[in-house]
Structures are given as C-alpha cells and as structure tokens.
Amino acid sequence: MSKFFNALAVAVLGIALLMGAASAADMAITGTLGASTEVTVSNPSVAWTLYVGSNTHTGESATINSNIIDASNDATLSVAEVASNSGNNVADGYMAIDASPYTALASPLGLDAADPGTDKIPITGIAAVIYKLEAAGSQTINFDLKQAIGTDAPGTYKATLAFTGAVVAD
C-alpha cells in the first residue's frame, strides 16, 4: 500500500509542478567589437577677445580614445572647420561674421598642438591630422588657437571646428 501512496504522491506532485510551471526563453547576444575611436574636447565653446596683432588662445585640449586591436591599425585625431548650420559661414579656415554678406578675417585660423601633437596646423575645410595614436589607449593633446588680426572690421567672428577620430591602416 505504501508503494501505491508513494506513486500517487509523485503523480500529484508532477501534476502540480506542470500546472504552475513557468516557461523560459534564452537570448544569445553577440557583440562584435572592431577598432574604433572616441573623441572629446575640453571646452565645446570658446569665447575669445581678439586684438590687432597676433592672438593666442591657450588651454584647450582634445582627447582621443581608441581600442586599436592589431598592429596594422593606428588611430588619428584630426581637426577641420565645418560650415555653420545657419547663416553663411563656410568651411574655409577663416573666422567669419555669420551673416550676409560673407565677411571673413583676412588671416586664417590656426591651431598649434602644444603637447604632444603637430605644431602650426592651418585650419581648413579638410581634416588635418593633429596626432596619431599607435596603440590602444587614450591621449590628450593640448593646443593653442592662433589668429592674426590686421585691418579687419570690428564684429563678432565665428568658426566651428570638428575634431574627429578615425582608425587608419598603419
């Protein structure tokens, strides 16, 4: 008789488990990590008073982070002027009044990477390499902005610089 009750108890327990059983589904997640970069700047907006003569704005920096995963790739940090989203400032390397008619300063804007990096980079609409990172990691590049003023008309002159990172073949 005890075998009967044991079998009955197991059967009742099995039915109870089936009735209250939850279902589950698995999700397999695969992420493929390629060589990539991230760029940040110390100050996204610079207000600078310019005077006749040579002007230098110091204390800015850009940081490049990269996970270069093999010896055949490097990461570059570059800078270029980009056209304004409104107004008529174009990507030509000159600070300009962002209104019509287009009025730009006579001398182009320059960038001087102080530590480490490339010195005396002319700013244009084409990306110029400031620094090349040759191994995975992070590097902060300190730089100065340079602007010469001659007989330019008074006004508020603007430029937008884009700092970009790229993985390039070594």
TAMONOR-V287022 format. One record per pair of residues at least 6 apart in sequence whose ideal C-beta (glycine too) atoms are under 7 Angstrom apart, sorted by sequence separation. I is the first residue (numbers start at 1). J is the second residue. D is the distance in whole Angstrom. If there is no record, write none. Layout:
BEGIN
I,J,D
I,J,D
END
This chain:
BEGIN
68,74,7
83,89,6
96,102,6
97,103,4
113,119,6
133,139,5
68,75,6
83,90,5
89,96,5
96,103,6
112,119,5
121,128,5
83,91,5
96,104,4
112,120,6
113,121,7
131,139,6
48,57,5
66,75,4
82,91,5
89,98,5
95,104,7
121,130,6
81,91,5
94,104,4
95,105,5
110,120,6
111,121,5
131,141,5
46,57,6
64,75,6
80,91,7
81,92,7
87,98,4
94,105,6
110,121,7
118,129,7
130,141,6
81,93,5
87,99,6
88,100,5
110,122,6
111,123,6
118,130,6
64,77,4
110,123,6
117,130,5
46,60,7
84,98,6
88,102,5
94,108,5
95,109,5
108,122,6
109,123,5
117,131,5
62,77,6
93,108,4
94,109,7
108,123,6
116,131,6
93,109,6
43,60,6
113,130,5
42,60,6
113,131,7
42,61,4
41,62,5
39,62,6
40,63,5
39,63,7
117,141,4
39,64,5
116,141,6
117,143,7
37,64,6
38,65,5
115,142,5
37,65,7
113,141,5
114,142,5
37,66,5
93,122,6
114,143,6
36,66,7
93,123,5
113,143,5
114,144,6
36,67,6
93,124,4
112,143,6
35,67,6
79,111,6
92,124,7
93,125,7
111,143,5
112,144,5
35,68,5
92,125,6
33,67,7
35,69,5
91,125,3
111,145,6
112,146,6
109,145,7
110,146,4
127,164,6
35,73,5
37,75,5
39,77,6
109,147,6
123,161,7
107,147,7
107,148,4
79,121,7
81,123,5
105,147,7
81,124,7
107,150,7
79,123,7
80,124,7
81,125,6
105,149,7
106,150,5
80,125,6
80,126,6
106,152,6
80,127,4
105,152,5
79,127,7
80,128,7
78,127,4
79,128,6
78,128,6
103,153,7
109,159,6
78,129,5
79,130,6
78,130,6
95,147,7
103,155,7
105,157,6
76,129,5
77,130,5
77,131,5
76,132,5
74,132,5
75,133,4
97,155,5
74,133,6
97,156,7
74,134,5
97,157,6
98,158,5
96,157,6
95,157,4
96,158,7
95,158,6
77,141,6
95,159,5
64,131,7
66,133,5
68,135,6
68,136,5
64,133,6
67,136,5
89,158,6
66,136,6
65,138,5
64,138,7
63,138,6
64,139,6
63,139,7
84,160,6
63,140,4
81,159,5
82,160,5
61,140,5
62,141,5
81,160,7
61,141,6
81,161,6
82,162,5
61,142,5
61,143,7
79,161,6
80,162,6
60,143,6
79,163,5
60,145,7
58,144,5
77,163,7
78,164,5
57,144,6
56,144,5
57,145,4
77,165,6
78,166,7
76,165,7
56,146,6
75,165,6
76,166,5
75,166,7
55,147,5
75,167,6
76,168,6
54,148,6
55,149,6
73,167,5
74,168,6
73,168,7
53,149,6
73,169,6
74,170,5
50,147,6
52,149,5
72,169,6
73,170,6
51,149,6
52,150,7
72,170,5
50,149,5
66,165,7
68,167,7
71,170,7
62,163,5
64,165,5
66,167,7
41,163,6
39,163,5
39,164,6
39,165,4
38,165,7
37,165,3
37,166,6
37,167,6
36,167,7
35,167,4
END
